[in-house]
Amino acid sequence: MSDYALFPALEGLVDAIQTDSIVSRTFYRDKTLKAILFGFDTGQELSEHTSSQSAIIQIVKGDATVTLDGDRHELSTGAWIHMPPHMKHSIVAKTPLLMLLLMVGAE
């Protein structure tokens, strides 16, 4: 048994993004980390919310407006964000969007 997890192509982990929808897939979980891939259609959003855990967001593909604690950011492929617990945030897809979410401290 190996001590690592390998996913050579994140894009293949979610089905085709459906019109007017958001799809998500938790593809890895252990005692301290949960990895979720989201696929957003253009215009779809996750409204403002918080998490009790630290989180990392990476834009895998596409463009999004991300609001962090009231600060609005226009982000594209390759953008990376670290958020401490309880930070208010929201995401709006400006184009079809793939977003990786890592929840740190997950159980």
N, C-alpha and C positions, 0 to 999 in steps of 0.2 A: 504494500500500500504506500502511495506517495504522500509526501507532506505538503504538496502544493496543489493549486487549482489553476488550470489553464483554459482560457476561452479565446481562441485565436481570432474570432470575428464577432464582436458584440452585436453588429447589425442583424445577424441571423437569429438572435435570441428572442426577438419579438416578431409576431406575425405582421403582415402588412398593416400599416396605419389605416384605420377605417376613417371614412369621411366624418367630420364633426365629432371626433372621439379622441380619447387618450387610452393607450394600452400600457400595461406595466407587467414586468416579470421579475420576480425575485429569483436570481440565478445563483446566489451564493449566500450562505449563512453559517456562521460559527458563533462561539461564545462572545466574541468582541466585535464582529463586523457583519453587516448585512448589506448586500449589493443588489440594487434594483435598477433595471433599465426601463426607461419610459419612452414611449413613442407618442408624440403629439401631432395632431393635424394642425394646419395653419389656423390661427385664431383661438385655439383651445388654451385653457389656462387652469392653473392651480391657484385658487384665491389665497389671500393672505392667511398664513397659519404659522405655527411654531412647532418645534420638536423638543422633547425633553433630553435629546442626545445631541452630541456634536455631529455635524454632517458635512459631507463634501459633495459638491455638484461639479460635474464636468460636462460641457456641451460636446457630445460626440459628433453630431452633424446637425447643421442648420443654424438658425438665428432666433434669438429670444430676447424679450425684455424681462429682466430680473430685478425685482425690487428687494433690497436688503435694508431692514430697519429704516424705511422711508427713502433710501437713496436708490434712484432708478438707474439701471445700467443696460445698455444695448450690447448684447454679447453674441459671439459667433463661434463656429467650430473651434475647439481647442481651449475655450475659456474654462477656468478652474476657480472654484470658490470654496473656502472653508467657512463654516458658520458655527459659532458656539451654541450651546443649548439655549433655548427660549428666544432666539432671534426671530423676529417677524420677517417673513419673506413670501414672495409670490413669483410665479413664472407665467409668461404669456408667449406662446409660439408665434413668431412672425413668419416662419416658413415651416414646412414639415420638419420636425425636431426629434432627435434622439438625445436623451439626457441620462447620464449615469448618476445615480444617487448612492453614496456610501454612508451608511449609518454606523457611527463609531461608538462602541460600548453596547452594541445590540445584544440581546439575549433571546 
